Amino acid sequence: MSESSPDPLRYVHSGRVGDTAKYLEMPEFIDQCRDRYRAAGFGEPGESEVNSWRNSWPPLLRALVRAGLEDLWIYLEFGTPEGNSRFDALLLGSTGAGELAAVVVELKQWKQAASLSHDRVRVGGKGGDIRTHPVAQVAGYTTFLCYWFSSPDLSLDVRGLVFLHNADEKDVTPLRGLSQTGYGCPVLSGELVSRTPDGELLRELLRCSDARAVSDTQLKAFETSSWRPNRELLSLVADAIRRNPSFVLIGDQQDAFLQIRAKVDDALASGRQSVILVNGGPGSGKTALAMRLLGTYMGETEEGARYGTPSATLRRNVRLAAGVPGSSRLFDLPRGVLKGATLVILDEAHRLRRSGGDFGTYVRKNLANVPVVVVFLDERQRIRPTEGLGAWEVHRLAEDPRIDVVSHELRGSFRCNGSRAFSTWVDALFYDHPYSWSSPDYDLGVVRNPSEMEKWLEECLRQERRARISAGFCWSWDKVEEGQQHPGVRIEWQDAHTGHAHLWRRAWNLHEEEIGDEGEVVAPQSQLWATQPGGENQIGCVYTAQGLEYDDAGVILGPDLVRRGDRWEARREKSHDPAMTRVGAEEYLELALNTYRVLMTRGMRSCRLYSTDEETQEFLTSLMPPTPV
């Protein structure tokens, strides 16, 4: 089995606890940490970050010194090698030959916080900020250490604790319930630590009663170890995927799965690198097939498989679907040289960014050590000017004598009620000669106004169906401060019968989830809009819908794409998507057509259309009779 090269550790400071306590008394120490923060690639530290160092590091170091733990090793602002998280502090202490205690410490300056549902807390009383429960934070960090640290010479006994150094015991007590529900992470108040006598009791509180000085050999083994998923993690993810009903394969998907497995087996037996291109339109089962391949090879092969997608929305949703703590890195798009994987799956490859060289460079540079790469692609789902991958680029890899390229086509339709007629109609509508809709195998219609679309949505919801309304990117997506009104979709329309003017407004792509007084999620953050409860209370866009599906799809065509005569016209100036600022008219037309094609093909059972442009609305209506609500 090939070994991953060690990932360089990144942190702001490391050293013995006793030495670090002395450094904190030096005026220049914090400024030196600013420089190390930048050098580690963490970015520019904000003033709030630096103030947290000044306020939180000294109480922790004083407690460690009082406990007689001066010889332990400490990292401050320890960055996990996958780059997604930073620990406030990580303590290392030897518990025997070849074993270290690794204690993750989460520091909080809070004086008061109340536990809510869904592993959340409200900080500072009623109306305060909603944050992740610090015990849940630590649980994520410790799980990462358990599943990803790999060393032939060293094992970690992973532990964690939360230290609210400004808080009294009465303020911390409400937070301790979560630590008693399987997380096993104590929450310490400043009052408790200060009143605990020096010595053994304090060492127990800090989870270091059996820890002593780390030897130079142990420290070197820790800092040069590999970070890669262990077999337990791979097996857990494989089992979760196999059990998930969203990834059950039928019909054409199952045939494709068996054929691709045979091709993968041939590639592994030949010893040559192979790239398998899987083309498929909307609803052809690309992601379901990709996840089944992931689960299969993660569970059967020694080194496992990796899944990556450029779509942040899809990535977040498949992580939730797997539901295994510590597994998030398995779903990241590989960057840098990847080793230790039998199979890499690139889903939604049409979303790959064009910067940093062509696709061939990416495969030869980043994935050169991976025997098989499977690429899932639909060229008509390219929606940004900076993105896109053509099938010709994949086939061009065959010019390299070391690489075999094979193709597979997914021709089935498992969305839109399995209606090939609807998929064909949508493609004709946008790319060919539109014709009237008459097929009985899919529920398609045009509504007269947005209020009518909302009534249709409500009826779907009453039938316990997952219905959503999406729209073109024709409204601003500005982030707002807490307490300000969310920007939203605003449509003015006039009743043809009464002549009355109406204003229809709905929330639009929420940057942050909305939390109720009891901690319940009222509306999810936009990346989870399509799949989580409460998503029906906002309007989504192509970036938060692509790669996903729901029962019923309402689509609002904005003024950026209009029908004039026998052709579509794109109006880039009507777009609020910052990615389109410098796009020419011809390219924007292609992207707009692709965007609305994606939105119209999300619905499993039905689709309703509405255009804010009167002439376009008349054109759509002419293709079918209005559907009564």
Residue, then its C-alpha position, 0 to 999 in steps of 0.5 A: m500500500s502506498e504511503s501518503s507523504p507527511d502533511p506539514l503541520r501548521y500552527v501559530h506556536s508550539g513549545r513546552v507549556g512552561d516556556t510558553a507561559k513565560y513567552l506570554e509575558m513578553p510584549e512582542f510574543i503576540d506580534q510574533c504570533r501574528d506573523r506566524y499566523r500569516a506564514a502558516g497560510f491562515g490569512e490575516p488575523g483580525e483584531s477579535e482573533v488577536n484579542s482572543w489570544r490575549n484574553s484566553w491563552p494566559p488563563l489556560l497556561r496559568a492553569l496548566v502551570r498550576a497543575g504541574l504540567e510545565d513539561l507537556w507540549i502545547y500547540l496554539e492555533f493548531g491547523t488540521p492538515e486538511g485545512n478545514s479547522r483549527f484547534d485553539a490549543l492541542l496538548l501532547g503528553s506521553t502516557g507510555a512508550g509509543e503512546l501520547a495523550a492528545v488533548v484538544v482544548e476549546l477556549k471561550q471568552w463567554k460568560q453566559a450561554a444557553s443550550l439549544s437543540h441541534d447542538r447549538v447554543r445562544v451566547g449572551g442571553k435572549g437575542g444573543d448570537i447562535r453558535t455551535h455548541p463547543v462540546a460538539q466542536v471538540a467532538g468533531y476535532t477529536t473524531f478527526l484525530c482518531y480517524w485521520f492520524s496515522s503512524p507506525d511508531l505512535s498511537l494517540d489517546v485522544r481527549g478533549l475539553v472546553f474551558l470558559h475561563n470568564a464564566d462562573e459555575k452557574d453559567v456553565t452548568p447549562l452547557r454540561g448536558l451535551s457532554q453527558t450524552g456520549y461526547g465525553c467532553p468536560v466543560l470547565s468554568g474559570e471559577l471551577v479551575s481557580r478554586t481547584p487545588d494545585g496538583e492531582l485534582l487539577r490535572e484530572l480536570l485538565r484530562c492530563s493526570d497520566a501525561r508527562a513530558v513528551s520525548d524528542t523522539q515522540l514529538k518528531a514521530f507526531e510531527t512527521s506522521s501521515w494524515r490519512p483515513n483509517r479503515e474504521l472510518l472508510s468502513l463506516v462511510a461505506d456502510a452509511i452509503r450502502r444503507n442510504p435509500s437515495f443511492v439505490l440503483i435501478g435499471d440503467q444505473q445498475d447496468a452502468f454500475l456493473q459495467i464501470r466496476a468491470k472497467v475499474d477491475d480491468a484497470l486495476a489488474s492492468g496496472r495502467q492508469s485509467v480515466i473513465l468518463v461517464n456522460g449523463g443528462p439531468g436525472s440520469g443518476k450520476t450522483a447516485l452511481a458515484m456514491r455507490l461506487l464510492g461505498t463499494y470501493m471504500g468497503e472492498t479495497e485496502e486503500g479505499a476511494r475518494y469522492g470530490t465535487p466542485s459543487a459546495t452545495l452537493r458536497r455538503n449534502v453528500r456529507l450529511a447523507a454519509g452522516v459519519p463524523g470525521s469523514s468530511r475530508l473524504f468528500d473534498l476535491p483532491r488538491g495537491v498530490l493524492k496518494g493512498a486511494t484506489l479510486v477517485i470520483l469527480d462528480e459534477a465535473h462540469r463545475l471544475r474551475r478553469s484556472g490552474g491549468d487544463f484537466g490533463t495537468y490536474v490528472r497528471k499532477n494531482l492524481a498521477n498515483v491513483p489507478v482509476v479516475v471516474v469523471f461524471l459530466d454533463e456539458r450542458q450544466r456549465i453555469r459559470p464562465t470560470e468553470g467547465l470541462g469538455a469531454w474532448e479534454v478528457h479524451r485528450l488524456a489518451e494521448d499520454p501512453r500511460i493513460d487509458v480513457v474509456s467512456h460510458e453513457l447514462r441514458g436513463s431518466f430517474r428524475c421527472n417521473g422517469s419521463r424521457a419526453f420531458s427531458t427531450w422537451v426541455d432540450a428542444l425548448f432551450y437548444d432547438h425548436p420548441y414544441s407544444w407539451s402533450s405527454p401524459d407522463y410528467d406533470l408540467g404547467v405554466v402558472r399565471n403569476p407568482s402567487e399562483m405558483e405559491k398556492w401550487l407549492e402549498e398544495c404540494l406541501r399539504q400532500e407531504r411532498r418536498a416542493r421548492i421554488s427556484a429562480g434565475f440569479c436576477w435579485s441581489w444576494d447581499k449578506v445582511e447584518e443581524g436584525q436587518q431585513h433579508p434581501g429577497v425576490r421581489i416581483e410586481w405583477q398585475d391581475a389581468h382580471t381586476g387590474h390590481a397591482h401586486l407585490w410578491r416577496r420571498a426570502w432569497n438564498l439565505h446566507e445563514e440559517e434562521i433559528g427560532d427562540e427554542g433553537e429550532v431551524v426555521a429556514p436552513q442556510s441556502q446550501l441545504w435549501a433543497t433538502q432540509p425542512g424549512g427550505e420551502n420558505q425561501i427561493g433558491c438559485v442554480y448554485t444551491a439546486q444543481g446536483l440535487e432533486y426534490d419532488d416538485a420544482g417551481v421555476i421563475l424565469g427572470p428578466d435575464l432570459v427572454r423570448r423574442g420571436d423565434r429565439w432566446e435573448a440573454r440580458r446580462e445586465k439583468s443578472h445580479d450574479p457577480a460571476m457574470t460581470r465581464v461575460g459577453a452576450e453570446e456566452y451569457l446566453e449559453l450560461a443562462l440557457n444551461t441555468y434554467r435547464v438545470l432548474m427545470t429538471r430538479g423535480m421528480r413529480s412536477c414542474r411549474l413555470y413562470s416568467t417575469d417577462e410578459e412576452t416570454q410568459e405568453f410564449l411559455t403559455s402558448l406551449m401548453p394550456p395553463t394548469p389549474v391550481 
